Amino acid sequence: MADIDHEQRAEFENFVSAQGDRLLHAAYGMCGDWQHAEDLVQQVLLKVASRWSRITDNPGGYAYRCLARANIDRWRMLRRRPEIITDPTVITVVRPRGDRPPSDVDDRLTVIDALRALPPRQRAIVVLRYLQDLSEADTAHALGISVGAVKSGGARGLARLRTANPSPFQEVER
């Protein structure tokens, strides 16, 4: 960011303030892990910052496209070289107090598990379209695919989610 002026730096900082949380939640929806989501967002923000002067027309779309691609790259790398956890005590699941977690927590965990089962592109479509509430055109632009691919990928993704566990996915349809 050393090669941009003070005004562009301020614009970029405003963009990060306005879109940072949305990008983080989208990344989490795509990868299902907060630490990886934070890494993805940092990677994307570095790329956006380095090209800030050239992407002024739609920096959000560019950021979402970079995010989806970075997640797919991460997924491909992990597929070739999976992470191996050597100490099973490292894994902890945080549950609310009480005998049974509230149903909204159950639904969130179910949605996250179901999203993890989707292929990366379908997962990106579902997250951007239905969880981030982007339009079909904005989702298509962010992912660099056609609107028809967003429609069919979204429909297939939702169908897979409904067959995995129908209860949390009843009112997702638009």
Secondary structure, 3 states (H helix, E strand, C coil): CCCCCHHHHHHHHHHHHHHHHHHHHHHHHHHCCHHHHHHHHHHHHHHHHHCHHHCCCCHHHHHHHHHHHHHHHHHHHHHHCCCCCCCHHHCCCCCCCCCCCCHHHHHHHHHHHHHHHCCHHHHHHHHHHHHCCCCHHHHHHHHCCCHHHHHHHHHHHHHHHHHHCCHHHCCCCC
